[in-house]
């Protein structure tokens, strides 16, 4: 698979949780300002970059075959976890019906665990880390913001998580080819 396509798919996959959380917030009539979406996206992008850099560093110490199996395992596990039923936690901590920047940061931390692990499993060179982190930021901010705007008529982001999970499993399988 082309590296650019892989980077885009990876960034989109880890942004699916933001879309689901945005839908959930929207259906709960919680407003998500763009600045709060950006705060969550900063954490998500940083976790992705950290995971990818760590994966690349560890990868230098391991034989290529072991690297491929580790990448496959991590991506496949997190892909399958994303397919599992999703329930969004309450994001409006102070109950003011607006997601503040600190609440956005907390939400960013909650939705970034898979990005950290998927980034580690992907283990890309430094140029790909920067590109993936930037795309993760953009996709996460847009997904959270747009999800909240559209959430009034949508009850669940489940389909998005299934699609993202399947995409991660496909990326995982590609590591073995």
Secondary structure, 3 states (H helix, E strand, C coil): CCHHHHHHHHHHHHHHHHHHHHHHHHHCCCEECHHHHHHHHHHHHHHHHHHHHHHHHHHCCCCHHHHHHHHHHHHHHHHHHHHCCCCCCCCCCCCCCEECHHHHHHHHHHHCHHHHHHHHHHCCCHHHHHHHHHHHHHHHHHHHHHHHHHHHHCCCCHHHHHHHHHHHHHHHHHHHC
